Amino acid sequence: MLVILIYLFLFRVVTTLYGELRSAAWYRDRRNSPFVGRLEVLTTEGGLAKGQVFKIGRTGFSIGRGVNNDVVLPDSFASQDHARLFYKDTEVWLEDTGSTNGTWVNGERIMSRIQLVPGDYVKIGSITFQYTRWQDED
């Protein structure tokens, strides 16, 4: 009986260690990913396809109608330099860069930088995006 208890104890220790090692490897892989979030197009007036995804890297990106932006929006209601997404303190932040029509998150116009939460709806011009955290999808 004692031998069985020792084997059960050792089995439990090994399975727990295996689970911890797998969890640590997953976290390390995720931490080393070049992407931290994504914006998916939900509604658009044209030019962008519904379901199109923009990956947010650790360097972030600028978004607007002007060709100098990382993401160019073919929308007359978007400003030339409309908004900026950036990564700081393990979170993705959004700020309006002085646009005329404003940047909206969950139906409210933002007046300063805002931390995005998975599931947030971001509206720039007539285009609505949904923000989610990055998961290895490739």
C-alpha positions as CSV (number, residue, x, y, z in Angstrom):
1,M,0.0,0.0,0.0
2,L,2.9,2.4,0.8
3,V,4.5,1.7,-2.6
4,I,1.2,2.7,-4.3
5,L,1.0,6.0,-2.4
6,I,4.6,6.8,-3.3
7,Y,3.9,6.1,-7.0
8,L,0.8,8.3,-6.9
9,F,2.7,11.1,-5.1
10,L,5.5,10.9,-7.7
11,F,3.0,10.9,-10.6
12,R,1.3,14.0,-9.2
13,V,4.6,15.8,-8.8
14,V,5.7,14.9,-12.4
15,T,2.3,16.0,-13.9
16,T,2.4,19.3,-12.0
17,L,5.9,20.1,-13.1
18,Y,5.0,19.2,-16.7
19,G,2.1,21.6,-16.6
20,E,4.1,24.4,-15.1
21,L,6.8,24.0,-17.7
22,R,4.3,24.1,-20.5
23,S,2.7,27.2,-19.0
24,A,6.1,28.9,-18.7
25,A,6.9,28.1,-22.3
26,W,3.6,29.4,-23.6
27,Y,4.1,32.7,-21.6
28,R,7.7,33.1,-22.9
29,D,6.5,32.5,-26.5
30,R,3.7,35.0,-26.2
31,R,6.0,37.6,-24.5
32,N,8.4,37.3,-27.5
33,S,5.7,37.7,-30.1
34,P,6.3,40.8,-32.3
35,F,2.5,41.5,-32.1
36,V,0.5,42.7,-29.1
37,G,-3.0,43.2,-30.5
38,R,-5.2,43.5,-33.5
39,L,-7.9,45.7,-35.0
40,E,-10.5,44.0,-37.1
41,V,-12.7,45.9,-39.5
42,L,-16.4,45.5,-38.6
43,T,-18.1,48.2,-40.7
44,T,-16.8,50.3,-43.5
45,E,-18.0,52.6,-46.2
46,G,-15.7,51.2,-48.8
47,G,-12.0,50.6,-49.5
48,L,-11.4,48.3,-46.5
49,A,-12.9,44.8,-46.4
50,K,-15.1,43.7,-43.6
51,G,-13.0,41.3,-41.5
52,Q,-9.7,42.8,-42.6
53,V,-7.2,42.6,-39.7
54,F,-4.4,45.1,-38.8
55,K,-1.8,43.6,-36.5
56,I,-0.5,45.9,-33.7
57,G,3.2,45.5,-33.2
58,R,5.3,46.6,-30.2
59,T,6.1,49.8,-32.1
60,G,2.4,50.6,-32.6
61,F,1.2,52.4,-35.7
62,S,-0.4,55.6,-37.0
63,I,-3.7,55.6,-38.7
64,G,-5.4,58.2,-41.0
65,R,-6.2,59.2,-44.5
66,G,-2.7,60.5,-45.3
67,V,-0.3,58.2,-47.2
68,N,2.4,58.8,-44.5
69,N,0.4,56.6,-42.0
70,D,1.1,53.0,-41.3
71,V,-2.6,52.2,-41.9
72,V,-4.2,54.4,-44.6
73,L,-8.0,54.8,-44.4
74,P,-9.8,55.4,-47.6
75,D,-12.5,57.5,-45.8
76,S,-13.3,61.2,-46.3
77,F,-14.4,61.4,-42.6
78,A,-10.9,60.4,-41.4
79,S,-8.3,63.1,-40.9
80,Q,-4.9,63.0,-42.7
81,D,-3.3,62.0,-39.4
82,H,-6.1,60.7,-37.3
83,A,-4.9,58.5,-34.4
84,R,-2.0,56.5,-33.0
85,L,-1.9,53.2,-31.3
86,F,1.1,52.4,-29.2
87,Y,2.3,49.7,-26.7
88,K,3.3,50.8,-23.2
89,D,3.5,48.8,-19.9
90,T,2.2,45.6,-21.5
91,E,-0.9,47.3,-22.8
92,V,-2.2,48.8,-26.0
93,W,-3.1,52.5,-25.9
94,L,-5.0,54.7,-28.4
95,E,-4.8,58.5,-28.8
96,D,-6.4,60.9,-31.1
97,T,-3.8,63.1,-32.9
98,G,-6.0,66.2,-33.3
99,S,-8.5,64.8,-35.8
100,T,-11.5,66.9,-36.9
101,N,-14.2,64.3,-36.4
102,G,-12.7,62.6,-33.4
103,T,-11.8,59.1,-32.4
104,W,-14.5,57.1,-30.7
105,V,-14.2,54.1,-28.3
106,N,-17.4,52.2,-27.4
107,G,-19.6,55.1,-28.6
108,E,-17.7,57.8,-26.6
109,R,-15.4,60.4,-28.1
110,I,-11.9,60.1,-26.5
111,M,-10.3,63.4,-25.4
112,S,-7.0,61.9,-24.1
113,R,-5.1,58.6,-24.5
114,I,-7.0,55.6,-23.5
115,Q,-6.0,52.0,-22.7
116,L,-7.8,49.6,-25.0
117,V,-9.5,46.6,-23.5
118,P,-10.2,43.4,-25.5
119,G,-13.6,43.8,-27.1
120,D,-13.5,47.6,-27.4
121,Y,-15.0,49.1,-30.5
122,V,-12.9,51.9,-32.1
123,K,-14.6,54.2,-34.7
124,I,-12.5,56.4,-36.9
125,G,-14.4,58.3,-39.6
126,S,-17.1,55.8,-40.8
127,I,-15.0,52.8,-40.1
128,T,-15.5,50.7,-37.0
129,F,-12.9,48.3,-35.7
130,Q,-12.8,45.8,-32.8
131,Y,-9.7,45.5,-30.7
132,T,-8.5,42.2,-29.4
133,R,-5.3,41.0,-27.9
134,W,-2.9,39.2,-30.2
135,Q,-3.0,35.4,-30.3
136,D,-0.7,33.5,-32.5
137,E,-2.9,33.0,-35.5
138,D,-0.4,32.4,-38.3
